[in-house]
């Protein structure tokens, strides 16, 4: 399963659009009117990171959504589940009124909901075997933003061996589900060397005999000398700049292009590095910082437990995943990923006051308001238990967002939380969406927005355009959701 983190595909590149230097470094060139055969449109700006989470079994709407409309700062104090997110209101966007393409199930809606959540397309099939009819947004963002063909991180919090609707969130271009990693320890081992060196290497180092020095990577060498990848192509750049074919505007573009690269390196690869030799490590940015290595190593033999106990339960695993993804982004290890937060028919037992009155039903039973995986009923105590679970989840989300905030990612990311159904009765109208981070200044912040029945495809298109700088017609027929875009 760990292959989903490290799996890479070979890309076909136009060699005329790159400068090649020492260590296999290749830097894309901006458009040069004097040398169109050596040009490619390059994205010079700071990369924007994206993380998409999808929880299970819906919410209890009456006690979930904030009351009123407008700025969130004044709304997140009304006794609702989302009140837990108030400390993050400044960078928060809550979107209600979003519908999935298939607005109601044609069988078991859990697999159908999961297959739509990040694809914006109606699923195919029925029951637990329903699946996607196109790629999920993380796949397309990864193709546009990730380096060297790195695949999205695909993570899971729950029981991967539940036998019914496990992986069903991240899909490749053919609509095939991408296998996920359920144990944060696997991601932790991949990131350890990256964070300790402050580099963005994409594969773990080969094991060595004790006492054998590890050869520094090209990334390590650059960082230790506070150099840039620009230094590795300086000779080639000097030669290109001397070409008589280049106009004054071409030379200006090249200078701005390589300045932007160095600035991005300073913002990404250098985040959290010690400002002076010997200075104490900073918590923010690309450093182990607040990572509890003892707890991570304790998960090396972790196995799923249906009870949501404090250590090792789903909510704890979710937070640990988020903590590590924040580190991965700060180190530019990967630029996108997904987390399936619970099984399709989630049998996790949340020990809440109302659930104790029920005798501790599992979440799926609570969402159906009866002790059944198929029937539905109306049970007020189960409804209250569902609201209590929503509050627990939002507190977990808040703790996870704190890790992204601590690493300085508010203006460099979009973190998305949603659900695979709107309510426990499997309706797919008014599915909740919560976004944190402004997508590089493209998305509204500190607002509650009503999408007025727009499809989730339009929302996904808007996120894609914000983080890649290019429009996408892959979701919702190419429409965007103007209600969430910053004017």
Residue pairs with C-beta under 8 A, 6 or more apart in sequence:
1 179
1 180
1 181
1 182
1 186
2 181
2 186
2 190
3 179
4 151
4 152
4 153
4 154
4 178
4 179
4 180
4 181
5 151
5 153
5 154
5 181
5 186
5 187
5 190
5 334
6 151
6 190
6 202
6 203
6 204
7 151
8 148
8 149
8 150
8 151
8 202
9 149
9 151
10 149
11 148
11 149
13 26
14 40
16 37
16 38
16 39
17 28
17 29
17 38
17 39
17 40
17 42
18 26
18 27
18 28
18 29
18 40
19 26
19 27
19 29
19 233
19 236
19 237
19 240
20 26
20 233
20 236
21 27
21 229
21 232
21 233
21 234
21 235
21 236
22 218
22 232
23 218
23 232
24 218
25 218
25 229
25 232
25 233
27 229
27 230
27 233
27 258
27 261
28 40
28 42
29 38
29 39
29 40
29 42
29 254
29 257
30 39
30 40
30 41
30 42
30 44
30 253
30 254
30 256
30 257
31 39
31 40
31 41
31 253
32 38
32 39
32 246
32 250
32 253
32 254
33 247
33 249
33 250
34 243
34 245
34 246
34 247
34 250
35 243
35 245
35 246
35 250
38 240
42 257
43 468
43 469
44 256
44 257
44 260
44 261
44 264
45 260
45 264
45 440
45 469
46 263
46 264
46 267
46 268
46 412
46 440
47 145
47 264
47 268
47 332
47 335
47 412
48 145
48 335
48 412
48 413
48 414
48 439
48 440
48 466
48 467
48 468
49 329
49 335
49 336
49 409
49 412
49 413
49 414
49 467
50 137
50 138
50 141
50 335
50 336
50 337
50 413
50 414
50 415
50 416
50 463
50 467
51 322
51 325
51 329
51 336
51 337
51 338
51 339
51 413
51 414
51 415
51 416
52 118
52 136
52 137
52 138
52 169
52 336
52 337
52 338
52 339
52 416
52 418
53 318
53 338
53 339
53 340
53 341
53 397
53 415
53 416
53 417
53 418
54 114
54 117
54 118
54 169
54 338
54 339
54 340
54 341
54 417
54 418
54 419
54 420
55 341
55 342
55 393
55 417
55 418
55 419
55 420
56 110
56 158
56 340
56 341
56 342
56 343
56 344
56 345
56 346
56 363
56 364
56 419
56 420
57 110
57 342
57 345
57 346
57 363
57 364
57 366
57 367
57 419
57 420
57 421
57 424
58 367
58 419
58 420
58 421
58 422
58 423
58 424
58 425
58 426
58 427
59 81
59 386
59 390
59 419
59 422
59 423
59 432
60 81
60 383
60 384
60 386
60 387
60 390
60 423
60 424
61 422
61 423
61 430
62 387
63 79
63 80
63 81
63 387
63 390
64 80
64 81
64 82
64 387
64 390
64 432
65 80
65 82
65 94
65 96
65 432
66 72
66 75
66 76
66 78
66 80
66 82
66 83
66 94
66 448
67 75
67 78
67 80
68 74
68 75
68 448
69 75
69 448
69 450
70 447
70 448
71 89
71 446
71 447
72 86
72 89
72 92
72 94
72 446
72 447
72 448
73 86
73 89
73 90
73 446
75 448
76 82
76 83
76 85
76 86
76 89
77 83
77 86
81 387
81 390
81 391
81 393
81 394
82 94
82 394
82 434
83 394
84 391
84 394
84 395
84 397
84 398
85 92
85 394
85 397
85 398
85 401
85 434
87 398
87 402
88 398
88 401
88 402
88 405
88 436
89 446
90 445
90 446
91 405
91 410
91 436
91 437
91 438
91 445
91 446
92 434
92 435
92 436
92 445
92 446
93 434
93 435
93 436
93 443
93 444
93 445
93 446
93 447
93 449
93 484
94 432
94 433
94 434
94 435
94 447
94 448
94 449
95 432
95 433
95 434
95 435
95 449
95 450
95 451
95 459
95 481
95 483
95 484
96 430
96 432
96 433
96 448
96 449
96 450
96 451
97 430
97 450
97 451
97 452
97 453
97 454
98 430
98 431
98 432
98 433
98 451
98 454
98 455
98 456
98 459
99 428
99 429
99 430
99 431
99 453
99 454
99 455
99 456
100 113
100 116
100 117
100 428
100 429
100 431
100 455
100 456
101 116
101 120
101 121
101 122
101 455
101 456
101 457
102 112
102 116
102 122
102 123
102 428
103 427
103 428
103 429
104 426
104 427
104 428
104 429
105 112
105 113
105 426
105 428
106 112
106 126
107 126
107 127
107 130
108 126
108 127
108 128
108 130
108 165
108 344
108 345
109 421
109 426
109 428
110 128
110 165
110 344
110 345
110 420
110 421
110 426
111 123
111 125
111 127
111 128
111 129
111 130
111 131
111 165
111 168
111 344
112 123
112 126
112 130
112 428
113 419
113 420
113 421
113 426
113 428
114 165
114 168
114 169
114 340
114 344
114 420
115 123
115 124
115 130
115 131
115 132
115 133
115 168
115 171
116 122
116 123
116 132
116 420
116 428
116 456
117 169
117 418
117 419
117 420
117 431
117 456
118 136
118 137
118 138
118 169
118 170
118 171
118 338
118 460
119 132
119 133
119 134
119 135
119 136
119 137
119 171
119 175
119 475
120 134
120 137
120 455
120 456
120 457
120 458
120 460
120 461
120 474
120 475
120 476
121 132
121 133
121 134
121 457
121 475
122 133
123 130
123 131
123 132
123 133
124 130
124 131
124 132
124 133
124 175
125 131
128 164
128 165
128 344
131 168
131 171
131 175
131 177
132 171
132 175
132 177
133 175
134 171
134 173
134 175
134 474
135 171
135 172
135 173
135 175
135 474
136 169
136 170
136 171
136 338
137 460
137 463
137 464
137 474
137 475
138 152
138 154
138 170
138 336
138 337
138 338
139 152
139 170
139 171
139 172
139 173
139 178
140 464
140 472
140 474
141 152
141 335
141 336
141 464
141 467
141 468
142 150
142 151
142 152
142 335
142 336
144 468
144 470
145 335
145 336
145 467
145 468
146 152
146 334
146 335
146 336
147 200
147 202
148 202
150 202
150 334
150 335
151 178
152 170
152 178
152 334
152 336
152 337
152 338
153 181
153 187
153 325
153 328
153 334
153 336
153 337
153 338
154 167
154 169
154 170
154 178
154 179
154 180
154 181
154 337
154 338
155 180
155 181
155 182
155 184
155 187
155 321
155 325
155 337
155 338
155 339
155 340
156 166
156 167
156 180
156 181
156 182
156 339
156 340
157 182
157 314
157 317
157 318
157 321
157 339
157 340
157 341
157 342
158 166
158 182
158 304
158 314
158 340
158 341
158 342
158 343
158 346
158 348
159 166
159 304
159 306
159 343
159 347
160 166
160 167
160 180
160 182
160 304
161 304
162 343
162 345
162 347
164 343
164 344
164 345
165 343
165 344
165 345
166 343
166 344
167 177
167 178
167 179
167 180
167 340
168 177
168 340
168 344
169 177
169 180
169 338
169 339
169 340
170 177
170 178
170 180
170 338
171 177
171 178
172 178
180 338
180 340
181 187
182 304
182 317
183 299
183 302
183 317
184 296
184 299
184 317
184 320
184 321
184 323
184 324
185 296
185 297
185 299
185 300
185 302
187 321
187 324
187 325
187 328
188 291
188 296
188 299
188 324
189 204
190 203
190 204
190 333
191 324
191 327
191 328
191 331
191 333
192 204
192 288
193 201
193 204
193 205
194 200
194 201
194 286
194 328
194 331
194 333
195 286
195 287
195 288
195 289
195 291
195 327
195 331
196 287
196 288
197 217
197 219
197 220
197 223
198 223
198 269
198 270
198 272
198 273
198 286
198 287
198 331
199 217
199 219
199 220
199 223
199 269
199 286
199 331
200 219
200 268
200 269
200 286
200 331
200 332
200 333
201 217
201 219
201 333
202 333
202 334
205 214
208 214
216 224
218 232
219 269
221 227
222 228
222 229
222 231
222 232
222 269
223 269
223 270
223 273
226 270
228 261
228 262
228 265
229 261
229 265
230 237
230 258
230 261
230 262
237 254
237 258
240 246
240 254
241 251
241 254
246 254
267 412
268 286
268 330
268 332
269 286
269 331
269 332
270 285
270 286
271 284
271 285
271 286
271 330
271 407
271 408
272 281
272 282
272 283
272 284
272 285
272 286
272 287
272 289
272 330
272 407
273 282
273 285
273 286
273 287
274 280
274 281
274 282
281 287
281 288
281 289
282 289
283 289
283 290
283 406
284 330
284 406
284 407
284 408
285 330
285 407
285 408
286 327
286 330
286 331
286 332
286 407
288 327
289 327
289 406
289 407
290 323
290 403
290 406
291 323
291 324
291 327
295 311
295 320
296 320
299 312
299 320
302 312
302 317
305 312
305 313
306 347
306 348
306 349
306 362
307 313
307 348
307 349
307 351
308 314
308 315
308 348
308 349
308 350
308 351
308 392
309 316
310 316
313 348
314 341
314 342
314 348
315 392
315 393
315 396
318 339
318 341
318 396
318 400
319 396
319 399
319 400
319 403
321 339
321 400
322 339
322 399
322 400
322 401
322 403
322 404
323 400
323 403
325 337
325 339
326 400
326 403
326 404
326 406
326 407
326 409
327 333
327 403
327 407
328 334
328 337
329 335
329 404
329 407
329 409
329 412
329 413
330 407
330 408
330 409
341 393
342 348
342 363
344 420
345 364
345 373
346 362
346 363
346 364
347 362
347 363
347 364
348 362
348 363
349 355
349 360
349 361
349 362
349 363
350 363
350 366
350 385
350 388
350 389
350 392
351 360
352 385
352 388
352 389
352 392
353 388
354 381
354 382
354 384
354 385
354 388
355 361
355 366
355 385
355 388
355 389
357 381
358 366
358 379
358 381
358 382
358 385
361 371
361 382
361 385
363 389
364 373
365 371
365 372
365 373
365 382
366 382
366 385
366 386
366 389
366 424
367 386
367 423
367 424
367 425
368 374
368 375
368 376
368 377
368 424
368 425
369 376
369 377
369 378
369 379
369 382
369 383
369 424
370 376
370 377
370 379
370 382
376 424
376 425
386 424
397 417
397 434
401 415
401 436
404 410
404 413
404 415
404 436
404 437
409 437
410 436
410 437
410 438
411 437
411 438
411 440
411 441
412 437
412 440
413 436
413 437
413 439
414 435
414 436
414 437
414 438
414 439
414 443
414 463
414 466
414 467
415 435
415 436
415 437
416 433
416 434
416 435
416 463
417 432
417 433
417 434
417 435
418 431
418 432
418 433
418 434
418 456
419 431
419 432
421 427
421 428
421 431
422 428
422 429
422 430
422 431
422 432
429 453
431 456
433 456
433 459
435 443
435 463
435 484
437 443
438 444
438 445
438 486
439 463
439 466
439 467
440 466
440 467
441 486
442 465
442 466
442 467
442 485
442 486
443 462
443 463
443 466
443 484
443 485
443 486
444 484
444 485
444 486
445 486
449 483
449 484
450 483
451 458
451 459
451 481
451 483
451 484
452 483
454 479
454 481
454 483
455 476
455 479
456 475
456 476
457 475
457 476
457 477
457 479
458 475
458 476
458 479
458 480
458 481
459 476
459 481
459 484
460 472
460 474
460 475
460 476
461 471
461 472
461 473
461 474
461 475
461 476
461 478
461 479
461 480
461 481
462 480
462 481
462 484
462 485
464 470
464 472
464 474
464 475
465 471
465 472
465 480
466 485
471 478
471 480
472 478
